[in-house]
Amino acid sequence: MYINFWYPIVLDKDLTAEESQRVEVLGVKLAVFRDSEGKPAVIADTCVHRGGSLGKGTVENGNVVCPYHGWAFNNGGECVDIPTLNEGDYQIPNRAKVDAYPTEVKYGIVFAFLGDLPEAERPPIAWEAEEFDDPEWGKCDIHVFDVDYYYERSIENGLDPAHNEYVHPNQGAPTPTRDWKKEPIDIEKEDFASHFTLRFIRHKQGLLGGDAAGVEAEGGGELIVAGSGHMGPNSVVTWIQPQENTKYRQYFFEAPINAEKTRIFFLTTRSTMIDEDFDEDIMEINLAIAQEDVDVVKEINPIRTPNSNIKEVLVPTDAPIISYREYLKQWENNGWKIDWKKAQSMKGDIAFAIPSPGRRDSKGWVLDAIPLVSPES
C-alpha cells in the first residue's frame, strides 16, 4: 500500500452535515465530515487528547467533536475548542492537531489525497471519464462494495487480458486474437498510468449484447475491441466495444481497507441504451460480470502480490501486470510504500496517521506517521 495518491473515501451524497463517519483506508482510520462551508473534510480519526474516535463524533458548526471529551477539530485538523478550559483564559496547545488531507469530489465520490506531497507534485485523482457529463452517454449510480482480497490483486485482474476467456462467460468468453510471440502487447505509459487496447474474438453472445451487428472473425466468432489501464496503484478502467457504435466503460476506484480487504467504487458508463430506465438492468449485468472476478480473485494464494516476479511464472500475456508492478517498484523507491509488517507489529501500542502535507510546514505532531519502507539505495 502506498501513500501520496488519491483514494475514494465515501459517496458525497452519504455525507451529512450533522454526523461524522469513520472510514478505514491503508489500514488507518479517518474521520470524514462536512465543514462550515458544507465541503467534505477528511482528517485523522484519533483524538490527540486521550485517543477518542473523531469519526464516531458529532459535527457542530462545521467542526468534528470528539465523543470522549468534546474536543473540537476543524477541517484543517486543528483543535479549536477544549471545553474543560475556561474560554479566554487559555491558549490551545500547538500540538493539539491531527493530520488533515486535501479532498475533492469527482463522479459523486469524495476523494482524499493521503500523503504529504505538495499540490504541484501530486498525481491525478483518477482516470478521466470524459463521457461522465456527456448527455450522449448513459451512466449508472456509483455502486460501492467490499471484497475480501488485496487491492493489488484486484487491479491486476482488471489489467489481465488472458483471464476473460475462462472467467467471463457473461461477456462471451472473449479470447485475444494475438500470436503473442509475434505481437507483444503495446503498452502506452504515462507518469502514473499505463494502458493498452487489444482485439478479441467473442465466441458467444454475452450479457452486454452486440453480436448481431459485430464483425465476424476468421474461423468464426465475433471480433470485438477491448482494453484496460491503471492510474496510480488503485484505479483501473476497462473499455469494451462489442460493435462499432456500442461502447462500455467501467471504472474501478479502489480503497485498500487493509492488507486483506478492499472497498471498490464502481462507475459504469455506456453509449447505448442511455435512458435511465435501463440503469438498473445494466448495473445488474455489470455486477454479475464483476462477481465472476470476485469468485476467482478471492481464492488467490498468496493474498498479497509476491515481492518478486520469480515467485510466479509470468508469460507474454502478463505484460500489463509486469508493467503495473514496475510502477509499484518505482513508488516504493520513492519512499511511498507502507511498511505493513512493521506497522502491524506495533498495533495496539501506537496510533498511526498517514503523513499529511501539513507535516512539511510544522512540527510537534502527536500521532506517529505510519512507517514506510526505506527506498533502495
Summary of the structure (lengths in Angstrom):
residues: 377
radius of gyration: 22.8
end to end distance: 20.3
largest distance: 85.4
contacts: 1212
relative contact order: 0.17
helix: 21%
strand: 33%
